[in-house]
Every structure is written in structure tokens, then in C-alpha cells.
């Protein structure tokens, strides 16, 4: 399993990549494996200012639906439109083409409580 060291992780199995005052967010390889084949990504929060830990959308797999939680407070700037036609990108490339939202950070200090790749590996028992 892949755990890119440049990313931060949550106990809800989201990852975050910070680029200046914006962040890209998706679900981890572990999460997509647990969910199975992703068939639909439902995110309709573009333009919404959300708090840390709030639901920004959901992901639907063959047998379940799972909420997606924002790891930092911010405004949802963009949804990965590629997921509309190819939700399976979340399975095939969760840290690249399978990213879900781009967010402007409200409080950069929100990242302080997030897990490093090593901490996340320990958390899931990998």
C-alpha cells in the first residue's frame, strides 16, 4: 500500500496536500480498498465555507455509501470534474487523478493535528 510522505492524513481516511493557501483532498488508498469499487462521487459543496470535520460530500461504492470529511476549515473551490465520468479514478489513482476537492484554507493551523504518513500507517495497522 502506498503512503506518500508529502501528504497529511486523517483518522477518517482522507488525505490532504497543501499548496500555498489551497489544499487538495481525497481519500486514502486504504479507504478505497475498504470501500471497494467506487461507482459515484457526490460533492455539491462548491462555494461553501465548511469547518474542519464537516461533511463535504459522499462516495458510493457497490455495497455502501460513505461520507467525506473536510480535514481543515475552508471554502470548497473546485470539484474534480473527471470523477463525474470516471469515479473509478479514486480506486486506480487515489493520490493523483482521483483527488476530490480543492479548498482554500481558512486556518493553516488546522493541519497541526493531522497524521504523517508514518502515523497513518500505524493507525491502520499497515
Backbone as XML, in Angstrom:
<?xml version="1.0"?>
<chain id="A" units="angstrom">
  <residue number="1" name="UNK">
    <atom name="N" x="0.842" y="-1.180" z="0.000"/>
    <atom name="CA" x="0.000" y="0.000" z="0.000"/>
    <atom name="C" x="0.890" y="1.247" z="0.000"/>
  </residue>
  <residue number="2" name="UNK">
    <atom name="N" x="0.388" y="2.266" z="-0.629"/>
    <atom name="CA" x="1.159" y="3.486" z="-0.830"/>
    <atom name="C" x="0.745" y="4.558" z="0.185"/>
  </residue>
  <residue number="3" name="UNK">
    <atom name="N" x="1.744" y="5.217" z="0.811"/>
    <atom name="CA" x="1.512" y="6.299" z="1.771"/>
    <atom name="C" x="2.462" y="7.450" z="1.443"/>
  </residue>
  <residue number="4" name="UNK">
    <atom name="N" x="2.120" y="8.303" z="0.478"/>
    <atom name="CA" x="3.034" y="9.393" z="0.114"/>
    <atom name="C" x="3.387" y="10.260" z="1.323"/>
  </residue>
  <residue number="5" name="UNK">
    <atom name="N" x="4.687" y="10.458" z="1.531"/>
    <atom name="CA" x="5.148" y="11.172" z="2.728"/>
    <atom name="C" x="4.863" y="12.666" z="2.689"/>
  </residue>
  <residue number="6" name="UNK">
    <atom name="N" x="4.607" y="13.240" z="1.497"/>
    <atom name="CA" x="4.342" y="14.676" z="1.411"/>
    <atom name="C" x="2.908" y="15.030" z="1.797"/>
  </residue>
  <residue number="7" name="UNK">
    <atom name="N" x="2.068" y="14.024" z="2.008"/>
    <atom name="CA" x="0.674" y="14.248" z="2.366"/>
    <atom name="C" x="0.472" y="14.141" z="3.870"/>
  </residue>
  <residue number="8" name="UNK">
    <atom name="N" x="-0.639" y="14.711" z="4.336"/>
    <atom name="CA" x="-1.099" y="14.524" z="5.710"/>
    <atom name="C" x="-2.375" y="13.688" z="5.626"/>
  </residue>
  <residue number="9" name="UNK">
    <atom name="N" x="-2.720" y="13.013" z="6.720"/>
    <atom name="CA" x="-3.824" y="12.064" z="6.727"/>
    <atom name="C" x="-4.731" y="12.295" z="7.931"/>
  </residue>
  <residue number="10" name="UNK">
    <atom name="N" x="-5.985" y="11.815" z="7.821"/>
    <atom name="CA" x="-6.925" y="11.912" z="8.933"/>
    <atom name="C" x="-7.310" y="10.517" z="9.397"/>
  </residue>
  <residue number="11" name="UNK">
    <atom name="N" x="-7.891" y="10.440" z="10.589"/>
    <atom name="CA" x="-8.383" y="9.169" z="11.090"/>
    <atom name="C" x="-9.660" y="8.748" z="10.363"/>
  </residue>
  <residue number="12" name="UNK">
    <atom name="N" x="-10.251" y="9.663" z="9.588"/>
    <atom name="CA" x="-11.405" y="9.338" z="8.757"/>
    <atom name="C" x="-10.978" y="8.863" z="7.360"/>
  </residue>
  <residue number="13" name="UNK">
    <atom name="N" x="-9.660" y="8.746" z="7.144"/>
    <atom name="CA" x="-9.070" y="8.195" z="5.920"/>
    <atom name="C" x="-9.096" y="9.138" z="4.720"/>
  </residue>
  <residue number="14" name="UNK">
    <atom name="N" x="-9.062" y="10.450" z="4.982"/>
    <atom name="CA" x="-8.832" y="11.425" z="3.919"/>
    <atom name="C" x="-7.353" y="11.796" z="3.918"/>
  </residue>
  <residue number="15" name="UNK">
    <atom name="N" x="-6.869" y="12.230" z="2.755"/>
    <atom name="CA" x="-5.515" y="12.784" z="2.660"/>
    <atom name="C" x="-5.648" y="14.245" z="2.232"/>
  </residue>
  <residue number="16" name="UNK">
    <atom name="N" x="-4.600" y="15.017" z="2.514"/>
    <atom name="CA" x="-4.581" y="16.430" z="2.145"/>
    <atom name="C" x="-3.182" y="16.808" z="1.679"/>
  </residue>
  <residue number="17" name="UNK">
    <atom name="N" x="-3.141" y="17.546" z="0.569"/>
    <atom name="CA" x="-1.870" y="18.074" z="0.051"/>
    <atom name="C" x="-2.007" y="19.592" z="0.009"/>
  </residue>
  <residue number="18" name="UNK">
    <atom name="N" x="-1.147" y="20.279" z="0.765"/>
    <atom name="CA" x="-1.185" y="21.734" z="0.851"/>
    <atom name="C" x="-0.282" y="22.331" z="-0.225"/>
  </residue>
  <residue number="19" name="UNK">
    <atom name="N" x="-0.829" y="23.298" z="-0.957"/>
    <atom name="CA" x="-0.053" y="24.054" z="-1.951"/>
    <atom name="C" x="-0.348" y="25.534" z="-1.719"/>
  </residue>
  <residue number="20" name="UNK">
    <atom name="N" x="0.517" y="26.195" z="-0.948"/>
    <atom name="CA" x="0.296" y="27.595" z="-0.609"/>
    <atom name="C" x="-0.883" y="27.722" z="0.332"/>
  </residue>
  <residue number="21" name="UNK">
    <atom name="N" x="-1.906" y="28.488" z="-0.073"/>
    <atom name="CA" x="-3.081" y="28.652" z="0.781"/>
    <atom name="C" x="-4.264" y="27.823" z="0.284"/>
  </residue>
  <residue number="22" name="UNK">
    <atom name="N" x="-3.973" y="26.832" z="-0.560"/>
    <atom name="CA" x="-5.010" y="25.910" z="-1.019"/>
    <atom name="C" x="-4.607" y="24.474" z="-0.696"/>
  </residue>
  <residue number="23" name="UNK">
    <atom name="N" x="-5.593" y="23.603" z="-0.716"/>
    <atom name="CA" x="-5.334" y="22.198" z="-0.416"/>
    <atom name="C" x="-6.140" y="21.316" z="-1.353"/>
  </residue>
  <residue number="24" name="UNK">
    <atom name="N" x="-5.550" y="20.204" z="-1.745"/>
    <atom name="CA" x="-6.238" y="19.159" z="-2.499"/>
    <atom name="C" x="-6.552" y="18.049" z="-1.504"/>
  </residue>
  <residue number="25" name="UNK">
    <atom name="N" x="-7.744" y="17.475" z="-1.617"/>
    <atom name="CA" x="-8.199" y="16.481" z="-0.653"/>
    <atom name="C" x="-8.814" y="15.299" z="-1.398"/>
  </residue>
  <residue number="26" name="UNK">
    <atom name="N" x="-8.546" y="14.114" z="-0.881"/>
    <atom name="CA" x="-9.122" y="12.890" z="-1.424"/>
    <atom name="C" x="-9.184" y="11.836" z="-0.342"/>
  </residue>
  <residue number="27" name="UNK">
    <atom name="N" x="-9.497" y="10.596" z="-0.736"/>
    <atom name="CA" x="-9.482" y="9.502" z="0.234"/>
    <atom name="C" x="-8.246" y="8.650" z="0.005"/>
  </residue>
  <residue number="28" name="UNK">
    <atom name="N" x="-7.816" y="7.982" z="1.053"/>
    <atom name="CA" x="-6.577" y="7.213" z="1.002"/>
    <atom name="C" x="-6.748" y="5.903" z="0.237"/>
  </residue>
  <residue number="29" name="UNK">
    <atom name="N" x="-5.624" y="5.345" z="-0.131"/>
    <atom name="CA" x="-5.633" y="4.045" z="-0.803"/>
    <atom name="C" x="-6.300" y="2.998" z="0.091"/>
  </residue>
  <residue number="30" name="UNK">
    <atom name="N" x="-6.011" y="3.070" z="1.384"/>
    <atom name="CA" x="-6.638" y="2.145" z="2.343"/>
    <atom name="C" x="-8.162" y="2.282" z="2.303"/>
  </residue>
  <residue number="31" name="UNK">
    <atom name="N" x="-8.665" y="3.520" z="2.312"/>
    <atom name="CA" x="-10.114" y="3.760" z="2.308"/>
    <atom name="C" x="-10.764" y="3.204" z="1.045"/>
  </residue>
  <residue number="32" name="UNK">
    <atom name="N" x="-10.160" y="3.466" z="-0.105"/>
    <atom name="CA" x="-10.785" y="2.986" z="-1.347"/>
    <atom name="C" x="-10.757" y="1.463" z="-1.421"/>
  </residue>
  <residue number="33" name="UNK">
    <atom name="N" x="-9.727" y="0.839" z="-0.844"/>
    <atom name="CA" x="-9.685" y="-0.630" z="-0.827"/>
    <atom name="C" x="-10.774" y="-1.193" z="0.082"/>
  </residue>
  <residue number="34" name="UNK">
    <atom name="N" x="-11.004" y="-0.531" z="1.218"/>
    <atom name="CA" x="-12.043" y="-0.972" z="2.144"/>
    <atom name="C" x="-13.436" y="-0.801" z="1.533"/>
  </residue>
  <residue number="35" name="UNK">
    <atom name="N" x="-13.639" y="0.287" z="0.794"/>
    <atom name="CA" x="-14.938" y="0.559" z="0.185"/>
    <atom name="C" x="-15.228" y="-0.359" z="-1.001"/>
  </residue>
  <residue number="36" name="UNK">
    <atom name="N" x="-14.196" y="-0.689" z="-1.751"/>
    <atom name="CA" x="-14.373" y="-1.475" z="-2.970"/>
    <atom name="C" x="-14.517" y="-0.556" z="-4.170"/>
  </residue>
  <residue number="37" name="UNK">
    <atom name="N" x="-15.119" y="-1.062" z="-5.224"/>
    <atom name="CA" x="-15.227" y="-0.299" z="-6.469"/>
    <atom name="C" x="-16.113" y="0.931" z="-6.281"/>
  </residue>
  <residue number="38" name="UNK">
    <atom name="N" x="-15.538" y="2.105" z="-6.523"/>
    <atom name="CA" x="-16.261" y="3.363" z="-6.414"/>
    <atom name="C" x="-17.109" y="3.544" z="-7.670"/>
  </residue>
  <residue number="39" name="UNK">
    <atom name="N" x="-18.411" y="3.773" z="-7.474"/>
    <atom name="CA" x="-19.312" y="3.929" z="-8.619"/>
    <atom name="C" x="-19.837" y="5.358" z="-8.765"/>
  </residue>
  <residue number="40" name="UNK">
    <atom name="N" x="-19.734" y="6.177" z="-7.703"/>
    <atom name="CA" x="-20.260" y="7.535" z="-7.788"/>
    <atom name="C" x="-19.633" y="8.394" z="-6.699"/>
  </residue>
  <residue number="41" name="UNK">
    <atom name="N" x="-19.263" y="9.616" z="-7.062"/>
    <atom name="CA" x="-18.759" y="10.594" z="-6.109"/>
    <atom name="C" x="-19.744" y="11.760" z="-6.124"/>
  </residue>
  <residue number="42" name="UNK">
    <atom name="N" x="-20.329" y="12.068" z="-4.958"/>
    <atom name="CA" x="-21.361" y="13.097" z="-4.837"/>
    <atom name="C" x="-20.839" y="14.255" z="-3.995"/>
  </residue>
  <residue number="43" name="UNK">
    <atom name="N" x="-20.455" y="15.325" z="-4.667"/>
    <atom name="CA" x="-19.956" y="16.517" z="-3.977"/>
    <atom name="C" x="-20.656" y="17.728" z="-4.589"/>
  </residue>
  <residue number="44" name="UNK">
    <atom name="N" x="-21.452" y="18.407" z="-3.786"/>
    <atom name="CA" x="-22.140" y="19.598" z="-4.263"/>
    <atom name="C" x="-21.941" y="20.775" z="-3.310"/>
  </residue>
  <residue number="45" name="UNK">
    <atom name="N" x="-20.718" y="20.903" z="-2.804"/>
    <atom name="CA" x="-20.404" y="21.935" z="-1.822"/>
    <atom name="C" x="-19.504" y="23.036" z="-2.379"/>
  </residue>
  <residue number="46" name="UNK">
    <atom name="N" x="-19.358" y="23.131" z="-3.703"/>
    <atom name="CA" x="-18.519" y="24.184" z="-4.279"/>
    <atom name="C" x="-19.068" y="25.545" z="-3.845"/>
  </residue>
  <residue number="47" name="UNK">
    <atom name="N" x="-18.161" y="26.391" z="-3.350"/>
    <atom name="CA" x="-18.543" y="27.713" z="-2.873"/>
    <atom name="C" x="-18.899" y="27.746" z="-1.400"/>
  </residue>
  <residue number="48" name="UNK">
    <atom name="N" x="-19.060" y="26.587" z="-0.779"/>
    <atom name="CA" x="-19.434" y="26.525" z="0.636"/>
    <atom name="C" x="-18.210" y="26.680" z="1.530"/>
  </residue>
  <residue number="49" name="UNK">
    <atom name="N" x="-18.370" y="27.472" z="2.593"/>
    <atom name="CA" x="-17.348" y="27.574" z="3.640"/>
    <atom name="C" x="-17.706" y="26.538" z="4.699"/>
  </residue>
  <residue number="50" name="UNK">
    <atom name="N" x="-16.800" y="25.585" z="4.909"/>
    <atom name="CA" x="-17.058" y="24.483" z="5.831"/>
    <atom name="C" x="-16.014" y="24.461" z="6.934"/>
  </residue>
  <residue number="51" name="UNK">
    <atom name="N" x="-16.418" y="23.961" z="8.082"/>
    <atom name="CA" x="-15.499" y="23.821" z="9.206"/>
    <atom name="C" x="-14.743" y="22.511" z="9.149"/>
  </residue>
  <residue number="52" name="UNK">
    <atom name="N" x="-13.668" y="22.457" z="9.898"/>
    <atom name="CA" x="-12.880" y="21.232" z="9.996"/>
    <atom name="C" x="-13.774" y="20.108" z="10.513"/>
  </residue>
  <residue number="53" name="UNK">
    <atom name="N" x="-13.765" y="18.977" z="9.828"/>
    <atom name="CA" x="-14.553" y="17.818" z="10.233"/>
    <atom name="C" x="-15.950" y="17.773" z="9.650"/>
  </residue>
  <residue number="54" name="UNK">
    <atom name="N" x="-16.358" y="18.821" z="8.931"/>
    <atom name="CA" x="-17.688" y="18.815" z="8.318"/>
    <atom name="C" x="-17.703" y="17.947" z="7.064"/>
  </residue>
  <residue number="55" name="UNK">
    <atom name="N" x="-18.872" y="17.428" z="6.728"/>
    <atom name="CA" x="-19.050" y="16.596" z="5.537"/>
    <atom name="C" x="-19.039" y="17.488" z="4.296"/>
  </residue>
  <residue number="56" name="UNK">
    <atom name="N" x="-18.192" y="17.137" z="3.319"/>
    <atom name="CA" x="-18.154" y="17.903" z="2.070"/>
    <atom name="C" x="-18.744" y="17.135" z="0.896"/>
  </residue>
  <residue number="57" name="UNK">
    <atom name="N" x="-19.121" y="15.895" z="1.115"/>
    <atom name="CA" x="-19.699" y="15.077" z="0.061"/>
    <atom name="C" x="-19.763" y="13.629" z="0.507"/>
  </residue>
  <residue number="58" name="UNK">
    <atom name="N" x="-20.009" y="12.752" z="-0.460"/>
    <atom name="CA" x="-20.027" y="11.329" z="-0.158"/>
    <atom name="C" x="-19.490" y="10.557" z="-1.358"/>
  </residue>
  <residue number="59" name="UNK">
    <atom name="N" x="-19.104" y="9.340" z="-1.069"/>
    <atom name="CA" x="-18.611" y="8.454" z="-2.113"/>
    <atom name="C" x="-19.421" y="7.164" z="-2.027"/>
  </residue>
  <residue number="60" name="UNK">
    <atom name="N" x="-19.857" y="6.696" z="-3.197"/>
    <atom name="CA" x="-20.691" y="5.499" z="-3.240"/>
    <atom name="C" x="-19.906" y="4.362" z="-3.878"/>
  </residue>
  <residue number="61" name="UNK">
    <atom name="N" x="-19.856" y="3.271" z="-3.149"/>
    <atom name="CA" x="-19.241" y="2.057" z="-3.678"/>
    <atom name="C" x="-20.369" y="1.074" z="-3.985"/>
  </residue>
  <residue number="62" name="UNK">
    <atom name="N" x="-20.033" y="-0.090" z="-4.503"/>
    <atom name="CA" x="-21.038" y="-1.058" z="-4.920"/>
    <atom name="C" x="-21.989" y="-1.403" z="-3.760"/>
  </residue>
  <residue number="63" name="UNK">
    <atom name="N" x="-21.446" y="-1.539" z="-2.536"/>
    <atom name="CA" x="-22.272" y="-2.003" z="-1.418"/>
    <atom name="C" x="-22.494" y="-0.979" z="-0.315"/>
  </residue>
  <residue number="64" name="UNK">
    <atom name="N" x="-21.929" y="0.226" z="-0.423"/>
    <atom name="CA" x="-22.039" y="1.174" z="0.679"/>
    <atom name="C" x="-21.881" y="2.614" z="0.207"/>
  </residue>
  <residue number="65" name="UNK">
    <atom name="N" x="-22.299" y="3.538" z="1.051"/>
    <atom name="CA" x="-22.073" y="4.964" z="0.829"/>
    <atom name="C" x="-21.336" y="5.483" z="2.048"/>
  </residue>
  <residue number="66" name="UNK">
    <atom name="N" x="-20.318" y="6.308" z="1.831"/>
    <atom name="CA" x="-19.518" y="6.831" z="2.927"/>
    <atom name="C" x="-19.395" y="8.347" z="2.818"/>
  </residue>
  <residue number="67" name="UNK">
    <atom name="N" x="-19.590" y="9.035" z="3.944"/>
    <atom name="CA" x="-19.409" y="10.486" z="3.961"/>
    <atom name="C" x="-17.929" y="10.835" z="3.837"/>
  </residue>
  <residue number="68" name="UNK">
    <atom name="N" x="-17.684" y="12.024" z="3.294"/>
    <atom name="CA" x="-16.334" y="12.562" z="3.159"/>
    <atom name="C" x="-16.213" y="13.754" z="4.095"/>
  </residue>
  <residue number="69" name="UNK">
    <atom name="N" x="-15.169" y="13.767" z="4.919"/>
    <atom name="CA" x="-14.995" y="14.802" z="5.928"/>
    <atom name="C" x="-13.831" y="15.722" z="5.582"/>
  </residue>
  <residue number="70" name="UNK">
    <atom name="N" x="-14.053" y="17.023" z="5.724"/>
    <atom name="CA" x="-13.024" y="18.009" z="5.417"/>
    <atom name="C" x="-11.990" y="18.030" z="6.545"/>
  </residue>
  <residue number="71" name="UNK">
    <atom name="N" x="-10.708" y="17.797" z="6.234"/>
    <atom name="CA" x="-9.687" y="17.754" z="7.281"/>
    <atom name="C" x="-9.267" y="19.133" z="7.802"/>
  </residue>
  <residue number="72" name="UNK">
    <atom name="N" x="-9.657" y="20.196" z="7.110"/>
    <atom name="CA" x="-9.323" y="21.574" z="7.505"/>
    <atom name="C" x="-10.514" y="22.474" z="7.190"/>
  </residue>
  <residue number="73" name="UNK">
    <atom name="N" x="-10.633" y="23.575" z="7.916"/>
    <atom name="CA" x="-11.678" y="24.549" z="7.599"/>
    <atom name="C" x="-11.306" y="25.280" z="6.321"/>
  </residue>
  <residue number="74" name="UNK">
    <atom name="N" x="-12.313" y="25.553" z="5.484"/>
    <atom name="CA" x="-12.027" y="26.276" z="4.258"/>
    <atom name="C" x="-13.237" y="26.339" z="3.346"/>
  </residue>
  <residue number="75" name="UNK">
    <atom name="N" x="-13.034" y="26.976" z="2.204"/>
    <atom name="CA" x="-14.075" y="27.100" z="1.198"/>
    <atom name="C" x="-13.760" y="26.168" z="0.043"/>
  </residue>
  <residue number="76" name="UNK">
    <atom name="N" x="-14.747" y="25.368" z="-0.345"/>
    <atom name="CA" x="-14.564" y="24.435" z="-1.454"/>
    <atom name="C" x="-14.524" y="25.244" z="-2.751"/>
  </residue>
  <residue number="77" name="UNK">
    <atom name="N" x="-13.381" y="25.216" z="-3.418"/>
    <atom name="CA" x="-13.168" y="25.985" z="-4.641"/>
    <atom name="C" x="-13.546" y="25.221" z="-5.899"/>
  </residue>
  <residue number="78" name="UNK">
    <atom name="N" x="-13.295" y="23.932" z="-5.861"/>
    <atom name="CA" x="-13.409" y="23.143" z="-7.092"/>
    <atom name="C" x="-13.602" y="21.676" z="-6.750"/>
  </residue>
  <residue number="79" name="UNK">
    <atom name="N" x="-14.370" y="20.993" z="-7.590"/>
    <atom name="CA" x="-14.527" y="19.542" z="-7.510"/>
    <atom name="C" x="-13.839" y="18.963" z="-8.732"/>
  </residue>
  <residue number="80" name="UNK">
    <atom name="N" x="-13.219" y="17.821" z="-8.569"/>
    <atom name="CA" x="-12.557" y="17.141" z="-9.679"/>
    <atom name="C" x="-13.620" y="16.626" z="-10.651"/>
  </residue>
  <residue number="81" name="UNK">
    <atom name="N" x="-13.838" y="17.381" z="-11.730"/>
    <atom name="CA" x="-14.874" y="17.033" z="-12.715"/>
    <atom name="C" x="-14.632" y="15.684" z="-13.382"/>
  </residue>
  <residue number="82" name="UNK">
    <atom name="N" x="-13.393" y="15.237" z="-13.427"/>
    <atom name="CA" x="-13.081" y="13.954" z="-14.060"/>
    <atom name="C" x="-13.808" y="12.801" z="-13.362"/>
  </residue>
  <residue number="83" name="UNK">
    <atom name="N" x="-14.137" y="12.980" z="-12.070"/>
    <atom name="CA" x="-14.790" y="11.904" z="-11.321"/>
    <atom name="C" x="-16.239" y="11.688" z="-11.750"/>
  </residue>
  <residue number="84" name="UNK">
    <atom name="N" x="-16.844" y="12.697" z="-12.406"/>
    <atom name="CA" x="-18.216" y="12.526" z="-12.898"/>
    <atom name="C" x="-18.300" y="11.374" z="-13.888"/>
  </residue>
  <residue number="85" name="UNK">
    <atom name="N" x="-17.374" y="11.323" z="-14.823"/>
    <atom name="CA" x="-17.384" y="10.285" z="-15.840"/>
    <atom name="C" x="-16.558" y="9.079" z="-15.478"/>
  </residue>
  <residue number="86" name="UNK">
    <atom name="N" x="-15.617" y="9.256" z="-14.546"/>
    <atom name="CA" x="-14.711" y="8.163" z="-14.182"/>
    <atom name="C" x="-14.511" y="8.097" z="-12.671"/>
  </residue>
  <residue number="87" name="UNK">
    <atom name="N" x="-15.548" y="7.738" z="-11.908"/>
    <atom name="CA" x="-15.375" y="7.658" z="-10.448"/>
    <atom name="C" x="-14.328" y="6.627" z="-10.034"/>
  </residue>
  <residue number="88" name="UNK">
    <atom name="N" x="-14.061" y="5.676" z="-10.932"/>
    <atom name="CA" x="-13.069" y="4.638" z="-10.629"/>
    <atom name="C" x="-11.650" y="5.192" z="-10.510"/>
  </residue>
  <residue number="89" name="UNK">
    <atom name="N" x="-11.420" y="6.456" z="-10.904"/>
    <atom name="CA" x="-10.105" y="7.090" z="-10.693"/>
    <atom name="C" x="-9.741" y="7.101" z="-9.211"/>
  </residue>
  <residue number="90" name="UNK">
    <atom name="N" x="-10.751" y="7.148" z="-8.345"/>
    <atom name="CA" x="-10.499" y="7.102" z="-6.901"/>
    <atom name="C" x="-9.847" y="5.773" z="-6.538"/>
  </residue>
  <residue number="91" name="UNK">
    <atom name="N" x="-10.229" y="4.694" z="-7.231"/>
    <atom name="CA" x="-9.623" y="3.387" z="-6.988"/>
    <atom name="C" x="-8.254" y="3.262" z="-7.635"/>
  </residue>
  <residue number="92" name="UNK">
    <atom name="N" x="-8.143" y="3.709" z="-8.876"/>
    <atom name="CA" x="-6.911" y="3.475" z="-9.628"/>
    <atom name="C" x="-5.795" y="4.458" z="-9.294"/>
  </residue>
  <residue number="93" name="UNK">
    <atom name="N" x="-6.135" y="5.674" z="-8.877"/>
    <atom name="CA" x="-5.111" y="6.697" z="-8.616"/>
    <atom name="C" x="-5.585" y="7.640" z="-7.504"/>
  </residue>
  <residue number="94" name="UNK">
    <atom name="N" x="-5.761" y="7.111" z="-6.267"/>
    <atom name="CA" x="-6.363" y="7.912" z="-5.199"/>
    <atom name="C" x="-5.581" y="9.177" z="-4.833"/>
  </residue>
  <residue number="95" name="UNK">
    <atom name="N" x="-4.257" y="9.168" z="-5.024"/>
    <atom name="CA" x="-3.441" y="10.327" z="-4.639"/>
    <atom name="C" x="-3.129" y="11.259" z="-5.810"/>
  </residue>
  <residue number="96" name="UNK">
    <atom name="N" x="-3.564" y="10.889" z="-7.000"/>
    <atom name="CA" x="-3.280" y="11.696" z="-8.183"/>
    <atom name="C" x="-4.567" y="12.125" z="-8.847"/>
  </residue>
  <residue number="97" name="UNK">
    <atom name="N" x="-4.912" y="11.455" z="-9.949"/>
    <atom name="CA" x="-6.100" y="11.816" z="-10.726"/>
    <atom name="C" x="-7.408" y="11.611" z="-9.960"/>
  </residue>
  <residue number="98" name="UNK">
    <atom name="N" x="-7.368" y="10.889" z="-8.845"/>
    <atom name="CA" x="-8.563" y="10.628" z="-8.051"/>
    <atom name="C" x="-8.808" y="11.619" z="-6.931"/>
  </residue>
  <residue number="99" name="UNK">
    <atom name="N" x="-8.105" y="12.762" z="-6.938"/>
    <atom name="CA" x="-8.376" y="13.797" z="-5.924"/>
    <atom name="C" x="-9.827" y="14.222" z="-6.032"/>
  </residue>
  <residue number="100" name="UNK">
    <atom name="N" x="-10.377" y="14.747" z="-4.942"/>
    <atom name="CA" x="-11.816" y="15.052" z="-4.922"/>
    <atom name="C" x="-12.132" y="16.544" z="-4.931"/>
  </residue>
  <residue number="101" name="UNK">
    <atom name="N" x="-11.543" y="17.304" z="-4.016"/>
    <atom name="CA" x="-11.840" y="18.738" z="-3.952"/>
    <atom name="C" x="-10.576" y="19.556" z="-3.749"/>
  </residue>
  <residue number="102" name="UNK">
    <atom name="N" x="-10.680" y="20.811" z="-4.191"/>
    <atom name="CA" x="-9.650" y="21.813" z="-3.945"/>
    <atom name="C" x="-10.296" y="22.850" z="-3.022"/>
  </residue>
  <residue number="103" name="UNK">
    <atom name="N" x="-9.599" y="23.202" z="-1.943"/>
    <atom name="CA" x="-10.154" y="24.047" z="-0.885"/>
    <atom name="C" x="-9.199" y="25.188" z="-0.578"/>
  </residue>
  <residue number="104" name="UNK">
    <atom name="N" x="-9.746" y="26.387" z="-0.338"/>
    <atom name="CA" x="-8.916" y="27.482" z="0.171"/>
    <atom name="C" x="-8.916" y="27.365" z="1.690"/>
  </residue>
  <residue number="105" name="UNK">
    <atom name="N" x="-7.751" y="27.437" z="2.293"/>
    <atom name="CA" x="-7.613" y="27.246" z="3.735"/>
    <atom name="C" x="-8.089" y="28.476" z="4.502"/>
  </residue>
  <residue number="106" name="UNK">
    <atom name="N" x="-8.910" y="28.253" z="5.526"/>
    <atom name="CA" x="-9.322" y="29.329" z="6.423"/>
    <atom name="C" x="-8.299" y="29.515" z="7.529"/>
  </residue>
  <residue number="107" name="UNK">
    <atom name="N" x="-7.734" y="28.393" z="7.990"/>
    <atom name="CA" x="-6.803" y="28.422" z="9.114"/>
    <atom name="C" x="-5.705" y="27.385" z="8.882"/>
  </residue>
  <residue number="108" name="UNK">
    <atom name="N" x="-4.533" y="27.829" z="8.411"/>
    <atom name="CA" x="-3.444" y="26.878" z="8.136"/>
    <atom name="C" x="-3.047" y="26.035" z="9.350"/>
  </residue>
  <residue number="109" name="UNK">
    <atom name="N" x="-3.343" y="26.516" z="10.558"/>
    <atom name="CA" x="-3.008" y="25.742" z="11.759"/>
    <atom name="C" x="-3.860" y="24.484" z="11.906"/>
  </residue>
  <residue number="110" name="UNK">
    <atom name="N" x="-4.947" y="24.376" z="11.133"/>
    <atom name="CA" x="-5.784" y="23.179" z="11.181"/>
    <atom name="C" x="-4.997" y="21.919" z="10.841"/>
  </residue>
  <residue number="111" name="UNK">
    <atom name="N" x="-3.907" y="22.061" z="10.111"/>
    <atom name="CA" x="-3.133" y="20.888" z="9.709"/>
    <atom name="C" x="-2.302" y="20.322" z="10.862"/>
  </residue>
  <residue number="112" name="UNK">
    <atom name="N" x="-2.191" y="21.053" z="11.959"/>
    <atom name="CA" x="-1.343" y="20.617" z="13.076"/>
    <atom name="C" x="-1.731" y="19.257" z="13.638"/>
  </residue>
  <residue number="113" name="UNK">
    <atom name="N" x="-3.025" y="18.940" z="13.701"/>
    <atom name="CA" x="-3.450" y="17.682" z="14.300"/>
    <atom name="C" x="-3.520" y="16.515" z="13.337"/>
  </residue>
  <residue number="114" name="UNK">
    <atom name="N" x="-3.134" y="16.726" z="12.085"/>
    <atom name="CA" x="-3.222" y="15.654" z="11.090"/>
    <atom name="C" x="-2.062" y="14.678" z="11.227"/>
  </residue>
  <residue number="115" name="UNK">
    <atom name="N" x="-2.246" y="13.493" z="10.696"/>
    <atom name="CA" x="-1.249" y="12.427" z="10.819"/>
    <atom name="C" x="-0.228" y="12.472" z="9.690"/>
  </residue>
  <residue number="116" name="UNK">
    <atom name="N" x="1.014" y="12.142" z="10.027"/>
    <atom name="CA" x="2.038" y="11.944" z="8.995"/>
    <atom name="C" x="1.790" y="10.587" z="8.348"/>
  </residue>
  <residue number="117" name="UNK">
    <atom name="N" x="2.493" y="10.316" z="7.260"/>
    <atom name="CA" x="2.354" y="9.026" z="6.583"/>
    <atom name="C" x="2.674" y="7.880" z="7.552"/>
  </residue>
  <residue number="118" name="UNK">
    <atom name="N" x="3.727" y="8.048" z="8.332"/>
    <atom name="CA" x="4.131" y="7.010" z="9.285"/>
    <atom name="C" x="3.064" y="6.810" z="10.366"/>
  </residue>
  <residue number="119" name="UNK">
    <atom name="N" x="2.508" y="7.901" z="10.880"/>
    <atom name="CA" x="1.457" y="7.812" z="11.900"/>
    <atom name="C" x="0.200" y="7.164" z="11.332"/>
  </residue>
  <residue number="120" name="UNK">
    <atom name="N" x="-0.130" y="7.495" z="10.093"/>
    <atom name="CA" x="-1.311" y="6.907" z="9.464"/>
    <atom name="C" x="-1.122" y="5.398" z="9.275"/>
  </residue>
  <residue number="121" name="UNK">
    <atom name="N" x="0.053" y="5.004" z="8.831"/>
    <atom name="CA" x="0.346" y="3.567" z="8.677"/>
    <atom name="C" x="0.129" y="2.832" z="9.986"/>
  </residue>
  <residue number="122" name="UNK">
    <atom name="N" x="0.622" y="3.417" z="11.072"/>
    <atom name="CA" x="0.441" y="2.797" z="12.391"/>
    <atom name="C" x="-1.037" y="2.763" z="12.767"/>
  </residue>
  <residue number="123" name="UNK">
    <atom name="N" x="-1.749" y="3.846" z="12.467"/>
    <atom name="CA" x="-3.169" y="3.947" z="12.815"/>
    <atom name="C" x="-3.978" y="2.825" z="12.160"/>
  </residue>
  <residue number="124" name="UNK">
    <atom name="N" x="-3.699" y="2.499" z="10.898"/>
    <atom name="CA" x="-4.470" y="1.458" z="10.205"/>
    <atom name="C" x="-3.840" y="0.074" z="10.359"/>
  </residue>
  <residue number="125" name="UNK">
    <atom name="N" x="-2.687" y="0.013" z="11.032"/>
    <atom name="CA" x="-2.045" y="-1.266" z="11.268"/>
    <atom name="C" x="-1.348" y="-1.848" z="10.072"/>
  </residue>
  <residue number="126" name="UNK">
    <atom name="N" x="-0.836" y="-0.966" z="9.185"/>
    <atom name="CA" x="-0.147" y="-1.433" z="7.973"/>
    <atom name="C" x="1.322" y="-1.697" z="8.257"/>
  </residue>
</chain>
